[in-house]
Amino acid sequence: MTKTTPLHQNDSTGFHDPLLYRQLVGRLLYLTNTRPDLSFAIQQLSQFMASPTINHYKAMTRIFRYIKSCPGQGLFYPSTSSIQIKGFTDSDWATCPDTRKSISGYCMFLGDSLVSWKSKKQHTVSRSSSEAEYRALAVASCEVQWLTYLLHDFLVSFKQPALLYCDSNSARYIAANAVFHERTKHIEIDCHVTRERLQNKLFHLLPIDTHEQVADILTKALEPSVFCHLLSKLGVINIYSPA
């Protein structure tokens, strides 16, 4: 996705074949099961299924060219790795030009292997970047809880607590603060969800530099150099590229 021209509802004339657009997006959705690098772009295209425009179709052709350039790209799972859940969570505040809703993204690792990821628009408009980051943190904490239950069901022993990385100082402060006040009352449910899991030592909430935030690739369009840097941290490799 191009960083300088975000997609919105009426950015150009309507595409002549909306059915074709929907069929292609539907096929692309299957690739997100193994290609986390496509998640944000396809999430963006999925918003315009009702009335796609020419610019939306052009953005789709960029994705097809990217896929064609690296057909052997996919997730690599090493045979030896420590069994510990590590998660990264991030959000891009008010990124949608039509609704001003934020984009949440998280990715979960089991040791060094990426096992779960998501890029999704938040349900409500956030009034600050801290609120958007905290909503994303609440969703990520629920995913950590689900993975913990899953490993228990499979009788897999793993290191506890999990590690959850967030680059927002204000979101981490709200999670650690035991007092609710007027600035957090509107997100009180998310506060309870995250804080309860944090106090039960389900995970440690740790800081991370914004440039090393892996979940950034799931929330916004990035420069090619930054995109490739974060892609390598996701464990995505191209089997046809030189060693």
Buried (B, 14 or more C-beta within 10 A) or exposed (E): BEEEEBBBBEBBEEBEEBEEBBEBBEEBBEBBEEBBBBBBBBBBBBBBEEEBBEBBBBBBEEBEEBBEEBEEBBBEEEEEEEEBBBBBBBBBBBBBEEBEBBBBBBBBBBBBBBBBBBBBBBEEEBEEBBBBBBBBBBBBBBBBBEBBEEBEEEEEEBEEBBBBBBBBEBBBEBBEEEEBEEEBEEBEEBBEBBBEBBEEEBBEBEEBEEEEBBBBBBBBBBEEEBBEBBBEBBBBBBEEEEE
